[in-house]
Structures are given as structure tokens and as C-alpha cells.
Amino acid sequence: MAAAANPLLALAGHAASWRDRPMPPEVAHHARRALIDWFAALLPGCLHPPATLLAAAMAPERGTGRAICYVDGAAGGLRHAALLNATASHSVEFDDIYRDAGYHPGCPTIGAALAAAQTRGASLDGLLRAIVAGYEVSCRIGVAVQPSHYRYWHTTGTVGTFGAAAATALLLNCDAERTAHAVATAATFAGGLQQAFRSSGMSKPLHPGHAADAGALAAIGAAAGVTGALDVLHGPVGFAAATSEDTGKWDRALEGLGERFAVTAMTFKNHGCCGHIFAGLDAVAELRAEHGFGPDDIEAIHLGGYGPTKDVCDRPEVGTEQEARFSAQYCIAALLVMGGVRLAAFEPPALADPAIRALMPRIAVSLDPELAADYPGRRAAKVTVKLRDGRGLSRHQPTRKGDPDAPLSDRELSDKFTELTAPVVGAAASRALLDALWRGDALPGPVPLLAHAPRRAAE
């Protein structure tokens, strides 16, 4: 481990440096993009369980404070808001991805960071710095334990705890030593099992919710003097050893620390489903645009993908919204029938659509060894389409729209934000929030949901 005798100390020192180090304009811009994308996923998620159920159940435990729970619009304690907002932001599967770690950093990191910033009365600059710090720590730890970590663990639940801890520690003015203890304690709180989203249930969005809450707790404790085991990441029975094949690829994880920044290399989702289906969806969409076929023209579709495309997303039958979001068969059929895989694709009318259901049995998924060898650094697909008129079409999709090498433009990101948030908060409020996030200097505040209006009027 030549890059650092102790990776935890290296990462904590780097995270703490974001309090006063120069912020390159490009990094600040990408941090704003991450914050915009997080709100785009958060606000529609505020209308979905489990966040809605938890917000009602936990209302008596809200406590006092200035952190805003966007799910019900009320202010309260840091950890309360962090848990519920992080849960909501993962509920509609439109949150960001750090490809090399197989990880959604925005939900746990920004969920905790914004609650801490609101609690402390921080500036927007302080929030952006915390986002960068949290992304750096957690994404790099994710790189150290992948790809073997993903066999059993949901990275957003595990590694997300580190992002929340580092970001919150920065906003609580922890120095490098106390940040190290925050990250160390966070390691013992990390959790989230793959089985939770390989069938029906609401547990998956709770993973980043727990990560945000647990990371915030670790940072609050560290700020108060609570210490952790500083060899917990790379030790013989530490985090990497317990959750991956070895004690961590730390040289790789720490490469370019202080020179290259994870927040500048994010994938912003262009479809509202599991990212392991994206390359296949992009390939089918390109073939359809080029050749003009429709659902009734298809005899068979074959999707060849990398490991999780087959292991996680080969679901010929679905019964729930959660299962549909992780079914390549459902999502490809929905793309062809509905024209896209957006929020409407997972509403009850779509889930029951006979045209989608009729197409699903004609779609098959298999593991492609060549694509599997390139994972996780590349998320590709090979698609073949056999049409009823005898034509055979094929496409190798080397990357996904939204990945760092095929990114959403600022305009496309703004369009995504408007599409997802305007129905939830109204067109005027959506425009105002988007403008403030792109150009403002003030910390985001309350954003009342249209769904809250009747309740508030009656109160």
C-alpha cells in the first residue's frame, strides 16, 4: 500500500482540506450539477413510500432544529431530515452514479450535507465543499472494494455512510483528526444487502437513508470527541476485508487524490430505472430511431450485458414497481411501448399495460463475457433485434447516455430537473429553484410540495 500507510488518514486529511482550499470553478460547477440532480430525484421521491410512511410514523420524533424534511415540509433535527430526504431521493431511481464504484453518492452524501448545512446556517459554498469532500471519500472507498463488494452488498448503503460522515464532519468544522474518527466510526455502521432489492419490498431506498443518518451520527460523535478505530478500512478484519475479496485496492483508490475529483465524473441518469439496464435501453432506442420499428414488429430481442445486467436485471416477470425498475424485460418493453422509461413507466396503468406485458416474453438477457471483463469501468451492452419481416438488427452500445464519456449537458440536466420537479412543486417554483441552484449563493430552503397544499390549508 505504497500510496498511503493508512488510506483512512489520507482520505480524511483530504476531506478536511476542502474547508479552505481553493475551489476550482469546474469543481464548483460539477458540485452544483450534483445538487441539481439530487433535487430532481428528491422531490418526486417525496411523494412515494417508504419516505412518506416513515415521515408520518417518525413525526413525533422530529425534534427541534432548522433542517428541512422535504417529504412533509417541516423543519427538525439534522439526523431526522438526513434520513428521510436521503430515502426519498433514492425512491424513483433517478439519482446519480459513480460508475467506477457502482455507487449512488448523492442520496446519502447530499441528504446528510444539506441537513447539516441548514442546521449550522452554512453558506451554499460551504454545502458545495461538503458535497465534494463527501464524494471524494466515499467514491474512492467504493473503488477500493469493487467489484467483489457488489456481490452481496448494496454500495449506496455501505459506502454511502462514509460520504455522509465526511460531508457532515466538514460542516461541523471537524479538523483532519476528527474527520478521520468520523469516517472510522461510520465504517462500523455501514450496511445494506443486495437481497433487499432482488425481490419486492421497500428496503432499498432505506439504505441511503440509513447511511445518511449513520454517517451524520458518526460525524456528530467525532465533533464531540468520540473516537473510532483508525485502521478500520484496511485492517485484517476491517471494512474492506469484511466486504470484499481482500483488504482493499487502496493504491488504485487513492490515485490522483487532490488532482482528480469524483464529483466531476458523475453519471446522471437518463432513465428512471436500474443503471445496469441503461446501455441496453440506449441501444434499443438507437436501433428504433434508425430503423423505425415498433412493438408489433418485434419477434425477439436479445440483450447481452455485464454481470449485474444478468444477475440483477434479468426479470422476465414483475409484479411491483420495485421489481419493474430492475427488470430489463419490463424496461425495454416500456421504452418501445411508451417511448421512454420515465416516471410514468412505473405508474399502475403502465404496470398493467397489456402491450408491455405481451412484449416482455420476447426479450431475453444473457451474460456477455467480453462486457463482463470490462465492468465496472465500462457499462456496455450488445443488443440484437429480430423483426417479424425477417430483418436482424444489432448494436454494440459501448457506454450509457449520462456517463462521463457521454454526459448530459447542462441543458439536458435542467430539462430533466424540470420534467421531474414541476409536477411536484409547480412550474414557477421549479423554475425558481433551478435558477437558484445554478446561479444563487444562498443555501436551498423549503420547497413546498403541491401535495402539501390541501393539508396545510386545513390546518
N, C-alpha and C positions, 0 to 999 in steps of 0.2 A: 504494500500500500504506500507507494512512493509519493503519491500526490499529497498526502497528509497523514501524519501519525494518528490523528483522530479526526475522522470526517465530520463528526458532530461539532467539534470546536471550530473547524474551518467554515462550516455552513452557518453556525451561529454568529461567528465574527462577521461574516459577510452580511448576514441579515441585519445585524445591529448597525452596520455602516450606512444603511440606507436612511438613517435619521438625518444625516447632514452631508452625505456625499453629493457631488453634482449629479443632477438628474438629466441625462441626455434627452433632448427633445423627442427623439424617436422612441425612447423607452416610455416617456410620459404619454406619448400618443397611443402606444400599444396598451398601456395600462388603462387609458380611457376606453379603448375599444373593448377590453375585457370587462370593464364596469358596465358599459352599454349592453354588451351581450348578456351579462348576468341579469340585468333588469329585464331584458327581453324574455328570458326564461323564467324569471321570478314571478312577474305579475300574472301571467296566465296560470302559473302553478299555484297561486294563492287561492284559486277557486276549486282546487282539486284536493281530495283526500290523498295521503293521510294528514297533510298540513291543516286542512280545515277541521278535521276531527280532533287533532291534537290541540289546536288553538282554543277550541271550545272547552276541551277537557282540562287544559292547563291554565285557563284564565284565572282561577283563584290563586295560582302560584306565580302570577306575573311579577309581583313586587313593584317597587318604585324605581324610576330611572328614566333616561332620555332615549334609550334605544328603541327604535320603532319596529314593531312586528307588523309587516306589511300584510299579513294574512287577515288580520282583523282591524288594522289601522290604529291600534293603541300603543302607547309607549310603556316601557317597563325596563326590566333588568337586562344587562348585556347578554347573559347566557340564554335567557328566555328567547330573546329576539334572534340570537345567532342560531339556535336550534330550529326554530320554526321557519325562518327565512331560508336557511340552507336546505331544509327539507323541501320547501315549496319550489326552490329554484332547480331541483332535480326531478320534479314530478312530470313534466311534459317532454322530457328528453330532448331539449334544445340547448343544453348547456355546453360550454367549451370543452376541448380535449387537448391534452398534451400528448401528442402521438407517441413519442419515444417511451413514455411511461404508462401508456394505456390508462389515462387518469383524467378526471374532470376537476381541475383545480379551482374553478370559480366558485362552485357551490359552497364548499367548506371554508375556503380562504376568504372570499369576499363576504360570505354570510357572517363570519366572525369579525372581520376587519371593520365592516360598516357599523355593526353594533358597537364595537369598541370605540370607533371614531365618534359616533353620536354620543356615546356615554361621556367621553372625555372632552367633547366640544372641539374636536380637531378640525383642521383645515382640509380642503379637498386634496391639496398637495400631500398632506400627511397620510390621507387614505391611499392615494396612489402609490406612495412609497411603501406602505404596508402591503399593498397588493403585490408589488414587485418582489419584496422580501419573502412573502409567503409562497409565491410561485417558485422562486429560486430554490428555497429549502425543500419544498415538497416534491417538485418535479424532479429534482436531482436525486432525492432519495428513491423516488419511483424508478428512475433509470437504474439505480444500483441493484434493485431486486427483481427487475423484469428480465426475461419474460416468464420465468418459472413462478413468480409470485401469483400470477393471474390464473394459475390452475385451480386454486382453492379460494383465493382472496379477492374481494372487490376493492380495487386500489383506491377508489374515491373514499371509501370508508376507512381504510387503513392509513394510507399516505396523506389523505386529506387532513388528518389530525395534526400533522406537522405543519401544514400550511396555515391552519388556523392558529396554532401556537405561535409561530414565528411572526405572523402579521399582528396578532393581538399584543405580543410582547413589545413590538416596536411602538405601538400606540400607547402602551403603558409605560414607556420610557425605560424599558429594561436595557441595561448595558449588555455587552457581549457575554459576560459570565452568566447573568440571569437569563438571557435568551437561551443560552446553552442548557440551563436547567429546565426551562420551559419545554424545549424540544425533547430533552431526555425524559421528562415526566410524560409528555404526550405519547412517547413510544409505548408505554405500558397501558395506555388507554385505547390503542388502535385496534379496530375490529371491523368486520364486515365480510360475510361469507358469500361465495358465488352462488350457493344453492338458493339463496334468498331471491334471486331473480331468474332462476331457471324454471320456475313454475309460477303459479298465480300468487298473489299476496301484495301487501303494501310495504314490505320491509325495505326495499331498495332505496327509496328516497330518504328513509330514516338514516341510512349510512352516512351521507354527508351532514345530515342534521346532528347526529351524534358526534361526528368528527369536529364540527364547528363548536359545539358545546364543550366537548372534552378538551380540545385544543385551547379554547378560551380559559377553561378551568386551570389547565397546566400553566398558562401564562399568568393568570391572576395569582396562582400559588407562587410562581417564581418571583414575581414582583414583590411578594410579601416575604420572601426568603426561603421558600420551600425548595429543597434541592432534589436533583434526580441523579441517576447513575450515568455518568458522562461517557461510559463505554458501551452504552445500551444499543447503539446502532450496529457496531461492528464486532462486538464481543462474541465469544464462542456460544453463548446461549442468548444472544441479543435479538434485536428485531429482524435483521437480515437472515441470521441463521435459522430463526424460527419460522420464517415465512417465505424462504426461497431456497435454492439448491446449495447455497454456500453462505459465506459471511459478507457478501456484497461486492459488486463491481465498482469499487469506490474510485479507482483511477479514472474510469470512464465517466462516472457520475460527476466528478469534480473538475473534469476537463473544461478549460475556458472560464472557470469561476472568476467573476469580476470583469470578464471581457465579452461574453455572450450571455444573453438573458432570456430565460424561458418565456417570459411574457411576450416577447417579440416573435415567437414561433408557435403561436397557438392555432389550433383548428377551430373554426367557428362553424357550427352545424348548419347545413343547408337542407336537412331533412329532420323531421320530428320523431326519430326512432333511434335504435341502437346504431352506433357508428360503424360497427362491423358489417353492416348491410350497405353502407353508402356507396362504395365503389361499384357494387352490383347495380344499384339504382341509377347511378350516373351512366353506366354502360348501357343499360336498357333505354334510358332517356335519350342518349345519343343515337342509338340504333333506330328508335322510333322517329326521331326528328329527321334522320337521313332517309328512311325508307317508308315512313308514313303508314305503318301498320297499326291496327287496333286490337283490343282484346279478342274479338271474334276471329281474327286472322291467325291466332296462335295455336299451333299444335303442341309445342313443348318449348320450355325454356330451361337451360341448364346454367347454374351459377357455380363456378369453381372459385374457391376462396382460400384464405389462410385459416389457421387453426380455429380461432373463435367464431369465424363466419360459419363454420360447420358445427362446432361444439355448442355454441351458444344460440345461434340463429337459425338452425335447421329445424323448423317447427311447422310441419305440414298441417297441423290442426291447432286452432286457437279458440279460446272461449272468453277471454277477458281482454281489456285494453292493455294491461301489462304484457300479456302473452303476445298480443298483436305487435307491439312495439319491438319485440325481439324475434319476430318471425320474418325471415327473408321471403317466404312464400306469400305471406299476407301483404307485406310492404311492396313487393314488386307488383302484385296484383292490384293493390290500391293505386299505385303510380299509374298503371295502364288504364284503369277504370276511371279514376278521379282526376288524373292529370298531375298529381303531386302527392307527397307524403307530408302533409302539414297537420295542423291540429284537427281539422275536420275528418281526417282519415281514421281517427280513433274515437269519434263520437258514435253513439249507439246506432244511428242509421247506417253508417259505413260498416260497422262490425257485423251488421245483419244483411248487408247488401248481397243479393244472390249472384250478381255478376262477379264480385270479388271472390266469393266462395267457389264459384264454378271454375275460376281460373287457377286457384291455388293448387289443385291436384296435378296441374300440368307443369308445375315448377319444381325442379329438383336441385339439391345443393350437394356438393362434394368437396373434399379437401384436395387442393392442388399443391403438390409437394414443392414446386418451384416458388409459389407465392408464400407458402408457409415458411420457407427458409429465409425470406426477406422480412418477416414480421419480427418485432413491432415497428422497425424503422420505416417500413413501407406497407401501406394498406391497399392492396390491389385486388382486382377481380378479373376473371375471364368468363365471358358470357357468350353462350350460343343460343340463337333463337331459330326454331324450325317453324316455318309458316305453312298453313294448310295448302297453299298453292305450290308447295314443293321447294321453295327457296330456303336456303340455310344461311343465316347471318351470324357473324361473330365479331367480338370486340374484346381486346385486352385493355382494361382500364388501369393505368399504372398508379394512379393516385385518386384522391377524392376532391371534389369541389369543396373548398373551405379549408383544405390542408395548407400548410405554409408554402408549398410549392404551387398551389393553385388557390390563392386566398380569396375570400370575399373582400371586395373593395369597400371603402368607407361608405359609398352609396348603397351597395348591396347590404351592408350591415345595418345601415339606417332603415332601409326598406324592410328588413327582417324585424327590426325593433318595432316599426310602425304596425306591421301586419299582426304581430303577436300582442302588442300592448293596447292599441287603440280600441279594440272591442272590450277591453277590461276597464280602462280608465277614461275613455272618451278621446276623440281625436285631438281636441285642444290640449288636454293635459298630457297626452302622449307627445305632441309636438314640443310643448314647453319643457318637458323632462329631457327629451332628446337633445334639444338645443343647450340646456344647462349642462348635460353630461359631456357634450362635445366641446363647449366653449366657456363654461362657467368656472368660477373659482370657489363657489360655496359648496359645502357638503350637501348631498341629497337629503331631503327631508321627507315628510309624509307624502304619500301618493294615494289619495282615497280611491278605492275601487268603486265602480258603478254598483256592484253587488252590495256595497255597504249602505248605499243611499236610503233604501226603504227602512232598514233597521235604525239608522241614525234619525231619520225623520220621525220615527215612532218613539224614540227615546225622550 
